[in-house]
Amino acid sequence: MKIDKRLSNIFLKFKKQKVFLIIIIILTTLISAFIPFLVMDLIDTITYHLNFSKITKLGILIIAITLIKIVLDFTQNYYWHKLRLNAVNHLREFMFEKMLYKSKEYFDKTSTGKILTMIMDDSSIVAQNIVIGMPMLASNIIHLLTVSVVLFILSKQLFLVLLILIPIYTIVFNKLNSKIRNISKIERVHFADIMNDAQEKIDGIDTIKVFQREEFMYKNFSEKIQNHFKFVSKNLFYESMGRGITDGIIALTPVVILLYGSFLIANEKLTLGGLMAFYTYISYLYEPLMNLSDFNLGRQKAISVGENILNFIDIECNEKDGVFKITEFEKLEFKNVCFSYKGENDIIKELSFTINKGDKVAIKGGSGSGKSTLLKLILRMYNPTYGNIYINNIYIRDIELSSLYKLFSIQVQNLFVFEGTIEENISLGKTINIEKIYKSMDLGQLNRNLNPFNNIKNNINNNLLSGGQKQRLCLSRAFLKPFDILILDEPSSSIDIDLEDNLKSDLKKLIEEKTLIITSHRPSLLELCNKEINLETENKAKNNYITAH
């Protein structure tokens, strides 16, 4: 199947581990195959010959083989679970990397809960089935064939009884396959909704508490849980039916074997040792039957989930890269640019302006006027629905992205602070001279005398940082990166007035020969600007976007 093949290609690095695991399983199976013959010989010797010397040798041999089997079982289980966990982590890392390179538009359209569900939960289902599934299938088929051969040698008549039950088992499971697969698809969608809903409520916990709406939020979340549980219950019903059929076959088989075996002994067509060996070894048939049952059920779920993962992987990352490289900024031009989100009215309409090197530009407009959208157009996170954007007279989509982003440093409204050290948050993992980090912290108005900023090796607890501390940390990051153009989106919204004055003074020196593009509802930082772009409706009507101060 195409889906299986594509998913399997993701895990090619685990091929050697899978082969090693199958070899261990084959050795375990072959060694176990000797035990029923030794048991038969032991019981027949005790029953008919009573040769103590032979009994002792057989007992020692059975114990020795059992000990070897125990060691092989341990090795098999250890590497089995190690491979399983490595595969899950590999797929999560692979999907997370793919996610990082998705376009900004993808994140606008897709809920965080859905993305997290695919990366953290769906990946586990698929990875375990694809990587462990094939060794499981191969090993259990080998196990089943080995056990079948041994049982056939022990008693052809009893073995034929087993063959009657296998077609019943196969027909029923084929009926269950499609139902399990379809329900699994729907269940995954509802689970993603739950994840997203939980995250939204956690992010809004302050509002919930102040408005005292805990009970409402609980009921709202509970409804989603119950709705999801309906599909979980359906899935569980069919899975339980499959396992119940397997359990029924396992419970019924020994009874039939003992009854028919007694008849064969009475007619001297089978010895007591042969019946006991057959009866004992038939338990080795249960495990592969159960595993094949689990494999079948898991595979149906993995195929439905795997389709979602492949769709996620196939979604284009950042659009086709440009070919032109630019090393320094000279001019930015918007020519009759319009932009709208799909199905909505234009947020940006027929916007034209020019920003030259060294300009300090204030972007003004009320809430929802498109200020943040304009910044994303400049950064090529969005493409215009109409019109063109040029940098240094080069169409922006023809510029190599890495080259483009080297021109910019940014601080956005959505303050990005992650679990790690102060140094990691400011440098984003780059190796940078510590004095440069200290300088950027001073420019960002971070007090290096206060905890946790008194040591850049201190770990950050995101929940314990104030909004102002997060904002100043992000400003420090923006000031550390070399840039030709600095973009600041509401950089002082959570900063005290006194600190804002200091920030203004330091920022003026930092951007003296650079280009600044800034949005702010506070007038102080806008005093640094020599031009403004006003996105208010009345200015749009006049097509008068950019003015000099």
C-alpha positions as CSV (number, residue, x, y, z in Angstrom):
1,M,0.0,0.0,0.0
2,K,1.3,3.5,-0.9
3,I,0.7,4.9,2.5
4,D,2.6,2.1,4.2
5,K,5.5,2.5,1.8
6,R,5.8,6.3,2.3
7,L,5.6,6.0,6.0
8,S,8.2,3.2,6.0
9,N,10.6,5.4,4.1
10,I,10.7,7.8,7.0
11,F,12.1,5.1,9.2
12,L,14.8,3.6,6.9
13,K,17.5,4.4,9.5
14,F,16.0,1.7,11.7
15,K,16.4,-1.1,9.2
16,K,19.4,-2.7,10.9
17,Q,17.8,-2.7,14.3
18,K,14.7,-4.3,12.9
19,V,16.8,-7.1,11.2
20,F,18.7,-7.7,14.5
21,L,15.4,-7.9,16.4
22,I,13.9,-10.4,13.9
23,I,17.1,-12.6,14.2
24,I,16.7,-12.6,18.0
25,I,13.0,-13.6,17.6
26,I,13.8,-16.4,15.2
27,L,16.5,-17.8,17.6
28,T,14.0,-17.6,20.5
29,T,11.3,-19.4,18.5
30,L,13.6,-22.2,17.2
31,I,15.0,-22.9,20.7
32,S,11.5,-23.0,22.1
33,A,10.6,-25.6,19.4
34,F,12.7,-28.2,21.1
35,I,10.8,-28.0,24.4
36,P,7.6,-29.9,23.4
37,F,9.6,-32.9,22.0
38,L,11.6,-33.1,25.2
39,V,8.4,-32.8,27.3
40,M,6.8,-35.6,25.3
41,D,9.9,-37.8,25.7
42,L,10.0,-37.1,29.4
43,I,6.3,-37.9,30.1
44,D,6.5,-41.1,27.9
45,T,9.7,-42.2,29.7
46,I,8.0,-41.6,33.1
47,T,4.8,-43.4,32.0
48,Y,6.1,-46.3,30.1
49,H,9.8,-46.9,30.8
50,L,10.7,-45.3,34.1
51,N,14.4,-44.8,33.2
52,F,15.7,-42.4,35.9
53,S,19.0,-41.7,34.1
54,K,17.1,-40.6,31.0
55,I,14.6,-38.7,33.1
56,T,17.4,-36.7,34.8
57,K,19.1,-35.9,31.5
58,L,15.9,-34.7,29.9
59,G,15.1,-32.6,33.0
60,I,18.5,-30.9,32.9
61,L,18.2,-30.3,29.2
62,I,14.7,-28.8,29.5
63,I,16.0,-26.4,32.3
64,A,19.0,-25.4,30.2
65,I,17.0,-24.6,27.2
66,T,14.4,-22.7,29.3
67,L,17.3,-20.5,30.8
68,I,18.6,-19.7,27.3
69,K,15.1,-18.8,26.3
70,I,14.7,-16.5,29.3
71,V,17.9,-14.6,28.3
72,L,16.8,-14.3,24.7
73,D,13.3,-13.1,25.8
74,F,14.9,-10.4,27.9
75,T,17.1,-9.3,25.0
76,Q,14.1,-9.3,22.7
77,N,11.9,-7.3,25.0
78,Y,14.7,-4.7,25.7
79,Y,15.5,-4.0,22.1
80,W,11.8,-4.2,21.1
81,H,10.9,-1.3,23.4
82,K,14.1,0.6,22.7
83,L,13.3,0.5,19.0
84,R,9.7,1.5,19.6
85,L,10.7,4.6,21.7
86,N,13.5,5.6,19.3
87,A,11.0,5.4,16.4
88,V,8.4,7.6,18.2
89,N,11.0,10.2,19.0
90,H,12.4,10.2,15.4
91,L,9.0,10.8,13.9
92,R,8.2,13.6,16.4
93,E,11.6,15.3,15.6
94,F,10.9,14.9,11.9
95,M,7.5,16.4,12.1
96,F,8.6,19.2,14.4
97,E,11.3,20.1,11.9
98,K,8.7,20.1,9.0
99,M,6.5,22.3,11.1
100,L,9.1,24.9,11.7
101,Y,9.4,25.5,7.9
102,K,5.7,25.7,7.2
103,S,4.4,29.1,5.9
104,K,2.9,31.6,8.3
105,E,-0.4,31.1,6.5
106,Y,-0.4,27.4,7.6
107,F,-0.3,28.5,11.3
108,D,-3.0,31.0,10.8
109,K,-5.3,28.3,9.4
110,T,-4.4,25.4,11.7
111,S,-5.1,25.3,15.4
112,T,-2.2,24.8,17.8
113,G,-4.1,21.9,19.4
114,K,-4.3,20.1,16.0
115,I,-0.6,20.5,15.4
116,L,0.4,19.3,18.8
117,T,-1.9,16.3,18.6
118,M,-0.3,15.2,15.3
119,I,3.3,15.7,16.6
120,M,2.9,14.3,20.1
121,D,0.1,11.8,19.9
122,D,-0.6,10.7,16.3
123,S,3.2,10.2,15.8
124,S,3.3,7.6,18.5
125,I,0.5,5.6,16.9
126,V,2.1,5.6,13.5
127,A,5.7,5.1,14.5
128,Q,5.0,2.1,16.7
129,N,2.9,0.4,14.1
130,I,5.3,1.1,11.1
131,V,8.6,0.3,12.9
132,I,7.5,-2.4,15.2
133,G,4.6,-3.6,13.0
134,M,6.6,-5.3,10.3
135,P,9.0,-7.1,12.7
136,M,6.0,-8.0,14.8
137,L,4.2,-9.4,11.7
138,A,7.3,-11.2,10.4
139,S,8.2,-12.7,13.9
140,N,4.7,-13.8,14.6
141,I,4.3,-15.4,11.2
142,I,7.6,-17.2,11.8
143,H,6.5,-18.1,15.3
144,L,3.1,-19.3,14.0
145,L,4.7,-21.4,11.3
146,T,7.3,-23.0,13.7
147,V,4.6,-23.8,16.2
148,S,2.4,-25.2,13.4
149,V,5.2,-27.5,12.1
150,V,5.9,-28.8,15.6
151,L,2.3,-29.4,16.4
152,F,1.8,-31.1,13.0
153,I,4.8,-33.4,13.8
154,L,3.4,-34.2,17.3
155,S,-0.1,-35.1,16.0
156,K,-1.5,-34.6,12.5
157,Q,-5.1,-35.4,13.7
158,L,-5.0,-32.7,16.5
159,F,-3.4,-30.2,14.1
160,L,-6.3,-30.6,11.7
161,V,-8.7,-29.5,14.5
162,L,-6.7,-26.2,14.7
163,L,-7.0,-25.6,11.0
164,I,-10.8,-25.5,11.2
165,L,-10.7,-22.5,13.6
166,I,-8.4,-20.3,11.5
167,P,-10.7,-19.4,8.6
168,I,-13.4,-18.3,11.1
169,Y,-10.9,-16.0,12.8
170,T,-9.8,-14.5,9.4
171,I,-13.3,-13.8,8.1
172,V,-14.5,-12.0,11.2
173,F,-11.4,-9.7,11.3
174,N,-11.7,-8.7,7.7
175,K,-15.3,-7.4,8.6
176,L,-14.0,-5.3,11.5
177,N,-11.1,-3.6,9.6
178,S,-13.0,-0.9,7.7
179,K,-15.2,0.1,10.7
180,I,-12.1,0.6,12.9
181,R,-10.3,2.6,10.3
182,N,-13.2,5.0,9.6
183,I,-14.0,5.6,13.3
184,S,-10.3,6.2,14.1
185,K,-10.2,9.1,11.6
186,I,-13.1,10.9,13.2
187,E,-11.8,10.2,16.7
188,R,-8.5,11.9,15.9
189,V,-10.2,15.0,14.7
190,H,-12.2,15.3,17.9
191,F,-9.1,14.7,20.0
192,A,-7.3,17.5,18.3
193,D,-10.3,19.8,19.1
194,I,-10.0,18.8,22.8
195,M,-6.2,19.6,22.8
196,N,-6.8,23.0,21.3
197,D,-9.7,23.8,23.6
198,A,-7.6,22.9,26.7
199,Q,-4.7,25.1,25.6
200,E,-7.1,28.0,24.9
201,K,-8.5,27.8,28.4
202,I,-5.1,27.4,30.1
203,D,-3.9,30.5,28.2
204,G,-6.9,32.4,29.3
205,I,-6.9,31.3,33.0
206,D,-6.5,34.8,34.3
207,T,-9.6,36.0,32.6
208,I,-11.5,32.9,33.6
209,K,-10.6,33.5,37.3
210,V,-11.4,37.2,37.3
211,F,-14.8,36.7,35.6
212,Q,-15.4,33.7,37.8
213,R,-16.3,31.5,34.8
214,E,-14.6,28.3,36.0
215,E,-17.9,26.3,36.0
216,F,-18.8,27.4,32.5
217,M,-15.4,26.5,31.1
218,Y,-15.5,23.2,32.9
219,K,-18.9,22.4,31.3
220,N,-17.8,23.5,27.9
221,F,-14.7,21.3,28.1
222,S,-16.7,18.4,29.5
223,E,-19.0,18.5,26.6
224,K,-16.1,18.1,24.2
225,I,-14.7,15.2,26.2
226,Q,-18.1,13.4,26.2
227,N,-18.5,14.0,22.5
228,H,-15.0,12.5,21.9
229,F,-15.8,9.6,24.1
230,K,-18.6,8.5,21.9
231,F,-16.1,7.7,19.1
232,V,-13.7,6.2,21.6
233,S,-16.4,3.9,22.7
234,K,-17.3,2.8,19.2
235,N,-13.7,2.1,18.5
236,L,-13.3,0.2,21.8
237,F,-16.4,-1.8,20.9
238,Y,-15.0,-3.1,17.7
239,E,-11.5,-3.6,19.1
240,S,-13.0,-5.5,22.1
241,M,-15.0,-7.6,19.7
242,G,-11.8,-8.6,17.8
243,R,-10.0,-9.4,21.0
244,G,-13.0,-11.3,22.4
245,I,-13.1,-13.5,19.3
246,T,-9.4,-14.2,19.8
247,D,-9.9,-15.0,23.5
248,G,-12.8,-17.3,22.7
249,I,-10.7,-19.3,20.2
250,I,-7.9,-19.5,22.8
251,A,-10.3,-20.7,25.5
252,L,-12.1,-23.2,23.4
253,T,-9.1,-24.8,21.6
254,P,-7.5,-26.6,24.6
255,V,-10.9,-28.1,25.6
256,V,-11.4,-29.5,22.1
257,I,-7.8,-30.8,22.0
258,L,-8.1,-32.6,25.3
259,L,-11.4,-34.2,24.3
260,Y,-10.2,-35.3,20.9
261,G,-6.7,-36.3,22.3
262,S,-8.3,-38.6,24.8
263,F,-10.2,-40.3,22.0
264,L,-6.9,-40.8,20.1
265,I,-5.1,-42.2,23.2
266,A,-8.0,-44.6,23.7
267,N,-7.6,-45.8,20.2
268,E,-3.7,-46.0,20.6
269,K,-3.2,-43.4,17.9
270,L,-1.4,-41.0,20.4
271,T,0.6,-41.4,23.5
272,L,0.0,-39.5,26.8
273,G,3.3,-37.7,26.3
274,G,2.3,-36.7,22.8
275,L,-1.0,-35.3,24.1
276,M,0.6,-33.4,27.0
277,A,3.3,-32.0,24.7
278,F,0.7,-30.9,22.2
279,Y,-1.5,-29.4,25.0
280,T,1.5,-27.6,26.5
281,Y,3.0,-26.3,23.3
282,I,-0.4,-25.1,22.0
283,S,0.0,-22.2,24.4
284,Y,2.8,-20.9,22.2
285,L,0.1,-20.5,19.5
286,Y,-1.8,-18.0,21.6
287,E,0.8,-15.2,21.7
288,P,1.2,-14.9,17.9
289,L,-2.6,-15.1,17.5
290,M,-3.0,-12.3,20.0
291,N,-0.2,-10.3,18.5
292,L,-1.6,-10.6,15.0
293,S,-4.9,-9.5,16.3
294,D,-3.3,-6.4,17.9
295,F,-1.3,-5.8,14.7
296,N,-4.4,-5.9,12.6
297,L,-6.3,-3.5,14.9
298,G,-3.3,-1.2,15.3
299,R,-2.7,-1.2,11.6
300,Q,-6.2,0.1,10.8
301,K,-5.8,2.9,13.2
302,A,-2.3,3.7,12.0
303,I,-3.4,3.9,8.4
304,S,-6.1,6.4,9.1
305,V,-3.8,8.5,11.4
306,G,-0.9,8.0,8.9
307,E,-2.9,9.7,6.2
308,N,-3.2,12.8,8.4
309,I,0.6,12.8,9.1
310,L,1.4,12.4,5.4
311,N,-0.9,15.3,4.6
312,F,0.9,17.4,7.2
313,I,4.3,16.5,5.8
314,D,3.1,17.2,2.2
315,I,1.9,20.7,3.0
316,E,4.4,23.0,1.3
317,C,6.9,24.6,3.6
318,N,8.0,28.1,2.9
319,E,7.2,28.8,-0.8
320,K,9.8,28.5,-3.5
321,D,12.9,30.4,-2.6
322,G,14.3,33.3,-4.6
323,V,17.6,33.4,-6.3
324,F,18.9,36.9,-5.7
325,K,21.1,37.7,-2.7
326,I,21.3,41.1,-1.2
327,T,23.9,42.1,1.3
328,E,22.6,45.5,2.4
329,F,19.4,47.5,2.4
330,E,18.9,50.5,0.1
331,K,15.1,50.9,-0.5
332,L,11.7,49.2,0.2
333,E,8.8,49.9,-2.1
334,F,5.1,49.0,-2.0
335,K,3.3,49.4,-5.3
336,N,-0.6,49.3,-5.1
337,V,-0.4,46.4,-2.6
338,C,-3.7,44.8,-1.5
339,F,-4.0,42.0,1.1
340,S,-6.9,40.0,2.5
341,Y,-7.3,36.8,4.3
342,K,-9.3,34.3,2.2
343,G,-13.0,35.0,2.2
344,E,-12.5,38.4,3.9
345,N,-12.4,42.0,2.8
346,D,-9.1,43.7,2.1
347,I,-7.1,44.7,5.2
348,I,-4.5,46.5,3.1
349,K,-5.9,48.3,0.1
350,E,-3.9,49.9,-2.7
351,L,-1.0,50.7,-0.5
352,S,2.0,52.5,-2.1
353,F,5.0,53.9,-0.3
354,T,8.8,54.0,-0.4
355,I,11.2,53.6,2.6
356,N,14.8,54.5,2.0
357,K,17.9,53.5,3.9
358,G,18.1,55.4,7.2
359,D,14.4,56.3,7.4
360,K,12.7,56.0,10.7
361,V,9.1,55.1,9.9
362,A,6.1,55.1,12.3
363,I,3.2,52.9,11.2
364,K,-0.1,54.3,12.6
365,G,-3.6,53.2,12.7
366,G,-6.3,52.0,15.0
367,S,-6.8,48.4,16.1
368,G,-7.5,46.1,13.2
369,S,-6.3,48.7,10.6
370,G,-3.6,46.2,9.4
371,K,-0.4,47.4,11.1
372,S,0.8,43.9,12.1
373,T,-0.3,42.6,8.7
374,L,1.8,45.2,7.0
375,L,4.9,44.1,9.0
376,K,4.3,40.5,7.9
377,L,4.1,41.6,4.3
378,I,7.4,43.4,4.6
379,L,8.9,40.2,6.1
380,R,7.4,38.1,3.3
381,M,5.5,36.0,5.8
382,Y,2.4,36.9,3.6
383,N,2.2,37.6,-0.1
384,P,0.0,40.4,-1.5
385,T,-3.2,39.4,-3.1
386,Y,-2.6,42.2,-5.5
387,G,0.3,44.6,-6.2
388,N,4.1,44.1,-5.7
389,I,6.8,44.7,-3.1
390,Y,10.4,45.5,-4.0
391,I,13.6,45.7,-2.0
392,N,16.5,47.4,-3.8
393,N,14.3,47.3,-6.9
394,I,14.2,43.5,-6.8
395,Y,10.8,41.7,-6.6
396,I,10.7,40.5,-3.0
397,R,9.7,36.9,-4.0
398,D,12.8,36.7,-6.1
399,I,15.1,37.4,-3.1
400,E,16.6,34.4,-1.3
401,L,14.9,34.1,2.0
402,S,18.0,33.6,4.1
403,S,19.5,36.7,2.4
404,L,16.3,38.7,3.1
405,Y,16.1,37.8,6.8
406,K,19.7,38.8,7.4
407,L,18.6,42.4,6.8
408,F,16.0,42.3,9.6
409,S,15.8,42.1,13.3
410,I,12.3,42.0,14.9
411,Q,10.4,42.2,18.1
412,V,6.7,41.3,17.7
413,Q,3.6,41.6,20.0
414,N,3.5,37.8,20.6
415,L,6.4,37.6,23.0
416,F,8.4,34.5,22.4
417,V,10.1,33.2,25.6
418,F,10.9,29.5,25.9
419,E,12.2,27.2,28.6
420,G,15.9,27.6,28.7
421,T,18.6,29.9,30.0
422,I,18.7,33.7,29.7
423,E,21.6,33.3,27.2
424,E,19.7,30.8,25.1
425,N,16.6,33.0,24.9
426,I,18.6,36.1,23.8
427,S,21.0,34.4,21.4
428,L,18.6,31.7,20.3
429,G,21.3,29.1,20.6
430,K,24.0,31.0,18.7
431,T,27.5,31.2,20.1
432,I,28.0,34.9,20.8
433,N,30.5,36.9,22.8
434,I,29.2,37.4,26.3
435,E,29.9,41.1,26.3
436,K,27.6,41.5,23.3
437,I,24.9,39.7,25.2
438,Y,25.4,42.0,28.2
439,K,25.2,45.1,25.9
440,S,22.0,43.9,24.3
441,M,20.5,43.3,27.8
442,D,21.4,46.9,28.8
443,L,19.8,48.2,25.6
444,G,16.7,46.2,26.3
445,Q,16.6,47.7,29.8
446,L,17.0,44.4,31.6
447,N,18.3,44.9,35.1
448,R,21.3,42.6,35.4
449,N,21.5,43.1,39.1
450,L,18.1,41.4,39.7
451,N,17.2,37.7,39.6
452,P,17.0,35.9,37.2
453,F,18.8,38.3,34.9
454,N,21.9,38.6,37.2
455,N,23.3,35.4,35.6
456,I,22.7,34.6,31.9
457,K,23.1,30.9,32.7
458,N,20.0,31.1,34.9
459,N,17.0,29.1,33.6
460,I,13.8,31.0,32.9
461,N,10.4,30.1,34.4
462,N,8.1,31.6,31.8
463,N,5.2,31.6,34.2
464,L,7.1,33.7,36.7
465,L,8.2,36.5,34.3
466,S,6.1,39.6,34.1
467,G,4.9,40.9,30.8
468,G,7.4,43.8,31.0
469,Q,10.3,41.4,31.7
470,K,9.3,39.2,28.7
471,Q,9.1,42.3,26.5
472,R,12.5,43.5,27.5
473,L,14.0,40.1,27.0
474,C,12.6,40.0,23.5
475,L,13.9,43.5,22.8
476,S,17.4,42.4,24.0
477,R,17.2,39.6,21.5
478,A,16.2,42.0,18.7
479,F,19.1,44.4,19.6
480,L,21.7,41.5,19.6
481,K,21.1,40.4,16.0
482,P,22.9,42.5,13.4
483,F,20.4,44.3,11.2
484,D,19.9,46.9,8.5
485,I,16.2,47.2,9.3
486,L,14.8,47.0,12.8
487,I,11.1,46.2,13.1
488,L,9.4,46.9,16.5
489,D,5.7,46.0,17.0
490,E,4.4,47.7,20.1
491,P,7.8,47.5,21.8
492,S,7.0,49.4,25.0
493,S,3.4,48.3,25.7
494,S,4.3,46.6,28.9
495,I,7.2,48.8,30.0
496,D,7.1,51.5,32.6
497,I,7.4,55.1,31.4
498,D,10.8,55.7,33.1
499,L,12.2,52.6,31.4
500,E,10.6,53.7,28.1
501,D,12.5,57.0,28.2
502,N,15.8,55.1,28.7
503,L,14.9,52.7,25.9
504,K,14.2,55.7,23.6
505,S,17.6,57.3,24.4
506,D,19.5,54.0,23.8
507,L,17.4,53.1,20.7
508,K,18.2,56.5,19.1
509,K,21.9,55.7,19.2
510,L,21.5,52.1,18.1
511,I,19.6,53.0,14.9
512,E,21.4,56.2,14.0
513,E,22.5,54.8,10.6
514,K,19.9,52.1,10.4
515,T,16.3,51.9,9.2
516,L,13.5,51.7,11.8
517,I,9.9,50.6,11.2
518,I,7.8,50.8,14.4
519,T,4.2,50.5,15.6
520,S,3.2,51.9,19.0
521,H,0.2,53.3,20.7
522,R,2.6,55.4,22.9
523,P,3.8,58.6,21.3
524,S,7.2,58.7,23.0
525,L,9.1,56.2,20.7
526,L,7.3,57.5,17.6
527,E,9.2,60.8,18.2
528,L,12.3,59.0,16.8
529,C,10.6,58.8,13.4
530,N,11.0,61.1,10.4
531,K,8.2,59.5,8.4
532,E,4.8,57.9,9.1
533,I,2.5,55.5,7.3
534,N,-1.1,56.1,8.3
535,L,-3.4,53.2,7.7
536,E,-6.6,54.9,9.0
537,T,-9.6,54.9,6.7
538,E,-9.7,58.6,6.0
539,N,-6.1,58.6,4.8
540,K,-6.8,55.6,2.6
541,A,-9.6,57.5,0.8
542,K,-7.0,60.2,0.0
543,N,-4.4,57.6,-1.0
544,N,-2.0,59.6,1.2
545,Y,-0.1,57.0,3.1
546,I,3.4,58.3,3.8
547,T,4.2,61.7,5.2
548,A,7.4,63.3,6.5
549,H,7.6,64.7,10.1
